[in-house]
Amino acid sequence: MDQISKLKELSKEITYLRETQSLLGWDEEVMMPKDGGTARKQQKKTLSSIAHDKISSSELKDLLERIDEQNLTEENLAVYREIKKDHERSSKVSRDLVEEISEKSTETVQAWKEAREKDCFDVVKPHLSELVELKRKYAKQIDSEREPYEVLFEDFEPFLNLEKVEKELKYLKQELPKVYQKCEKSEPSQVEHNLTESEMKELCRELASSFTFDFDRGRLDTSEAPFTTGNQFDTRITTRFSEGLIESLLITAHETGHGLYQQGLPQEHYGTPLGTSRELSIHESQSRLWENHIGRSKQFWNFFSDKLSNKGVNRSPEELYQIANSVDDNNMVRVEADEISYNLHIVLRFELERKLVNGDLKVEELPQKWNEKMEEYLGHTPETDSEGCLQDIHWFYGEFGYFPTYSIGNILAAQIYSRADNEISDLSQKIENGQFKQLREWLQENIHSKGRLKDTNEMAEELVDGINAEVFVDYLKKKHL
């Protein structure tokens, strides 16, 4: 077996271990009994440490050093690049710290659930304080000379420059309040229904199926914080049912977009970087494209309103479209926010988590600072912690640096959809007819099938001539003004 083949085999072992750990995470959120956390944190800690040992091993280091990258094909060079970057980063972090972070994140998520239930930040505060400190140590072990937050951000975007991301977010922070102030506001409106949870789930399955999600290689469940995990053979998406029927459908559309990306990855490269999705900005571009550019379109509601009528929900396509795109003057919760204020939610989280990680904000100050920024950016102060700093799960998993990828994903989604619309004949009519196969195939050809052949910057340049927030803002102006 040649050196590059050995490298791929090692990569597969690491991938399988990490996916098993993710599967335990899925079970923790979907199936695990309430008191299962004690055992689960030990199971996840063990898997994370074994995977860490493999990616940081001297065996892998020797193998990488023996490979002459000058003689590699484009595909093999991508495999080498991705594994080498992963190895160099992981080998700087101690095994003990990896285990500590895994164990503490599981504990913190369980405390977060209790804190939300009791609507009391103090319940999770000591756990979050310990987790933040552990993540600072993690960043310091990787690179003590750089800003800790920048180091953590690279866990989610190793090839995107944080300075570039910050520039795009600053542009959104500058321009979106102008759009938000000018657009017409409306009182939040719900679509009344008498659907049971089982009927709601079936409706969400119909939506995912219409988007061509393959249930022979995937499943749909519910969780408190919806997410997607898995691979091209086993993709698991979750949604959440609330009083808002349209909200539940849009959440499902979002996660289905993630799921279609996973299912569209090349099967022949499973386990290697070529069969793995690119990082989160590209991933979020897929979820936001299906949620916003499809799920909030007039054409989609012209198509899907019949399925609602079949369930006894009789609202016109125009009413459904208006509700899906209403701009509420009181957008307190990120996942329920309209397309404009959503990104101000992201700016708020980006600024807070950066200060938190860098030591400029104490954990105990988080609720107050959150409320102050909500008042400043969106004109309202949360009445409760659950509506405020407890509403997202990310920080309590230790995922500091994730949030900016949502807005970069929004920007890319607008750019990618614009190109697809130009290249797919009568795309609007196809959406209205419920024909999504051609769009999914276009995305698979141009994005999903590439795996990690190219880095995020190269993909963005190839797809849309680079990340450009102006295109996204123009899209919002055209739609809402």
Secondary structure, 3 states (H helix, E strand, C coil): CCHHHHHHHHHHHHHHHHHHHHHHHHHHHHCCCHHHHHHHHHHHHHHHHHHHHHHCCHHHHHHHHHCCHHHCCHHHHHHHHHHHHHHHHHCCCCHHHHHHHHHHHHHHHHHHHHHHHHCCHHHCHHHHHHHHHHHHHHHHHHCCCCCHHHHHHCCCCCCCCHHHHHHHHHHHHHHHHHHHHHCCCCCCCCCCCCCCHHHHHHHHHHHHHHCCCCCCCEEEEECCCCCEEECCCCEEEEECCCCCHHHHHHHHHHHHHHHHHHHCCCHHHCCCHHHCCCCHHHHHHHHHHHHHHHCCCHHHHHHHHHHHHHCCCCCCHHHHHHHHCCCCCCCCCHHHCCHHHHHHHHHHHHHHHHHHHHCCCCHHHHHHHHHHHHHHHHCCCCCCCCCCCCCCCHHHHCCCCCCHHHHHHHHHHHHHHHHHHHHCCCHHHHHHCCCCHHHHHHHHHHCHHHCCCCCHHHHHHHHHCCCCHHHHHHHHHHHHC
